[in-house]
């Protein structure tokens, strides 16, 4: 509990993981809506269906890359803290 109160333990990486799954779900739902709209359209329906399929495929990939970049900053922070603790213990 002390690490949480003193901000030594980060909770944002856990939140980012949850946001990843929300982003994946949003991408899939948006892609399905585009496909349904494409089937209902008289003109340009093929384009909407194609874009819906691309959204379903590429949406989760882009969401994953974005979340990994965010988590990368927290991993770097943890590594720097570990290095700092090791160097601090040698001084004592």
Number of C-alpha atoms within 10 A of each C-alpha: 8 8 9 10 8 9 10 12 12 14 11 12 17 11 10 16 15 11 15 19 14 13 18 20 15 16 23 20 15 17 24 18 15 22 23 15 15 20 15 10 13 9 10 10 17 14 13 20 21 14 17 25 18 14 22 21 15 16 20 20 14 15 17 18 12 14 17 16 11 14 17 13 12 16 13 11 13 15 12 12 13 12 12 11 11 11 11 10 9 7 6 5
